Amino acid sequence: MEFAALDPKGHDRKSFDCGVPALNLYLQRYANQDLKRSLTRIYVLADGPSIIGYYSISAHSVRRDHLPDDVQAGPYGDIPFLLLGRLAVDRRWQGQGYGDALIVHAFDTTRKAASQIGILGMIVEAKNEKAAAFYEGFGFRRLAVTTNRLVLPITAMDSLL
């Protein structure tokens, strides 16, 4: 098993099934288009061509007044973040810690980006309460304006890793 950038021709996207139709459809039908347009980067944890899980990550910004009060964001109106757009594990591999491995890899990707460009941390849009609880387990905190949007500053990632 290894982490790699999604190879639309080399990774078997068709057989991926995480149990959430929208996440399956994205990987199978739209991921390649987003890659070609440079809208996102998609990383997979794969066993050969078989995809165990994946996540997408892209640039994003958040209004400073939407952040929790204790997140130090400076005087700017829009604060740069990376957006963890999607994260999913195939049903065959769920419950074995691969979701944790994917998010830790996403943290590492975010921290590397933060060493090259200015970003405050990571934002995620949880699909439901179960997903929100998963992210909160890693220290993500909900934004004031949207209960399913959560934030994790780089400093919090550093303390986790």
C-alpha positions as CSV (number, residue, x, y, z in Angstrom):
1,M,0.0,0.0,0.0
2,E,1.2,3.5,-0.8
3,F,0.0,7.1,-1.1
4,A,0.1,8.6,-4.5
5,A,-1.4,11.3,-6.6
6,L,-4.5,9.9,-8.4
7,D,-3.6,8.4,-11.8
8,P,-6.9,8.3,-13.7
9,K,-5.6,5.7,-16.0
10,G,-3.6,3.6,-13.5
11,H,-6.0,3.5,-10.5
12,D,-9.2,1.5,-10.7
13,R,-11.8,4.2,-10.0
14,K,-14.8,2.2,-11.3
15,S,-14.8,-0.4,-8.5
16,F,-14.5,2.2,-5.7
17,D,-17.5,2.2,-3.4
18,C,-17.5,4.0,-0.1
19,G,-21.2,3.8,0.5
20,V,-21.8,7.5,-0.3
21,P,-23.0,7.8,-3.9
22,A,-21.8,11.5,-4.3
23,L,-18.2,10.6,-3.2
24,N,-18.2,7.5,-5.5
25,L,-19.5,9.6,-8.4
26,Y,-16.9,12.3,-7.9
27,L,-14.0,9.9,-8.0
28,Q,-15.4,7.9,-11.0
29,R,-16.7,10.7,-13.1
30,Y,-15.4,14.2,-12.1
31,A,-12.0,13.8,-10.5
32,N,-10.1,13.6,-13.7
33,Q,-11.8,16.8,-15.0
34,D,-10.9,18.7,-11.9
35,L,-7.3,17.5,-12.2
36,K,-7.1,18.6,-15.8
37,R,-8.4,22.0,-14.8
38,S,-6.0,22.3,-11.9
39,L,-8.9,22.9,-9.5
40,T,-7.8,20.3,-7.0
41,R,-5.3,17.6,-6.2
42,I,-6.4,14.1,-5.4
43,Y,-4.4,11.7,-3.4
44,V,-5.1,8.0,-3.0
45,L,-4.1,5.3,-0.7
46,A,-3.8,2.3,-3.1
47,D,-2.9,-1.3,-3.2
48,G,-1.6,-1.5,-6.7
49,P,-4.5,-0.3,-8.9
50,S,-7.1,-0.8,-6.2
51,I,-8.0,2.4,-4.3
52,I,-8.4,1.9,-0.6
53,G,-9.3,5.6,0.0
54,Y,-8.8,9.1,-1.4
55,Y,-9.0,12.7,-0.5
56,S,-9.1,15.9,-2.5
57,I,-7.4,19.2,-1.5
58,S,-7.5,22.7,-3.0
59,A,-7.1,26.4,-2.2
60,H,-9.8,28.1,-0.3
61,S,-10.4,31.2,1.8
62,V,-12.6,31.9,4.8
63,R,-13.9,35.2,6.1
64,R,-12.0,36.2,9.2
65,D,-15.2,36.9,11.1
66,H,-16.4,33.4,10.5
67,L,-13.4,31.8,12.4
68,P,-13.5,30.9,16.1
69,D,-12.5,33.9,18.2
70,D,-9.3,32.4,19.4
71,V,-7.9,31.7,15.9
72,Q,-5.3,34.3,15.2
73,A,-5.9,35.5,11.7
74,G,-4.6,39.1,11.5
75,P,-6.4,42.1,10.1
76,Y,-7.3,40.6,6.7
77,G,-10.9,40.0,5.6
78,D,-10.3,36.7,3.7
79,I,-7.9,34.2,5.3
80,P,-6.2,31.5,3.1
81,F,-6.7,27.9,3.9
82,L,-6.5,24.5,2.1
83,L,-9.9,22.9,1.6
84,L,-10.1,19.1,2.3
85,G,-12.9,18.7,-0.2
86,R,-13.6,15.0,0.0
87,L,-12.3,12.1,2.0
88,A,-13.6,8.5,1.5
89,V,-12.6,4.9,2.2
90,D,-13.8,2.0,0.2
91,R,-16.3,-0.2,2.1
92,R,-14.0,-3.2,1.9
93,W,-11.4,-1.2,3.9
94,Q,-13.6,0.8,6.3
95,G,-13.1,0.4,10.1
96,Q,-9.4,-0.4,9.8
97,G,-7.9,3.0,10.4
98,Y,-7.5,4.1,6.8
99,G,-9.6,7.2,7.2
100,D,-7.1,8.3,9.9
101,A,-4.2,7.5,7.6
102,L,-5.7,9.6,4.9
103,I,-6.3,12.6,7.1
104,V,-2.8,12.4,8.5
105,H,-1.5,12.4,5.0
106,A,-3.7,15.4,4.2
107,F,-2.2,17.2,7.3
108,D,1.3,16.5,6.0
109,T,0.4,17.8,2.5
110,T,-1.1,20.9,4.2
111,R,2.0,21.5,6.4
112,K,4.3,21.2,3.3
113,A,2.2,23.7,1.4
114,A,2.3,26.0,4.4
115,S,6.1,26.0,4.3
116,Q,5.9,27.2,0.7
117,I,2.9,29.6,0.7
118,G,0.8,31.5,3.3
119,I,-2.1,29.5,4.7
120,L,-3.5,29.4,8.1
121,G,-4.7,25.7,8.1
122,M,-7.3,23.4,6.7
123,I,-11.0,23.7,6.2
124,V,-13.4,20.8,5.7
125,E,-17.1,20.6,4.8
126,A,-18.5,17.5,6.7
127,K,-21.2,15.7,4.8
128,N,-23.1,14.8,8.0
129,E,-22.8,14.7,11.8
130,K,-20.9,11.4,11.7
131,A,-18.3,13.0,9.5
132,A,-18.2,16.1,11.6
133,A,-17.6,14.0,14.7
134,F,-14.7,12.3,12.9
135,Y,-13.1,15.6,12.1
136,E,-13.7,16.9,15.6
137,G,-11.7,13.9,16.9
138,F,-8.7,15.4,15.1
139,G,-9.2,18.8,16.7
140,F,-11.3,20.5,14.0
141,R,-13.7,23.1,15.3
142,R,-16.9,24.3,13.7
143,L,-17.2,27.7,12.2
144,A,-19.8,30.0,13.5
145,V,-21.8,30.4,10.3
146,T,-22.0,26.8,9.1
147,T,-22.2,23.9,11.5
148,N,-20.8,21.4,8.9
149,R,-17.8,23.5,8.0
150,L,-14.9,23.0,10.4
151,V,-11.4,24.5,10.7
152,L,-8.0,23.3,12.0
153,P,-5.1,25.8,12.1
154,I,-1.6,24.6,11.2
155,T,-0.5,25.1,14.8
156,A,-3.1,22.5,15.9
157,M,-1.8,20.1,13.2
158,D,1.7,20.5,14.4
159,S,0.7,19.6,18.0
160,L,-1.2,16.5,16.6
161,L,1.8,15.3,14.6
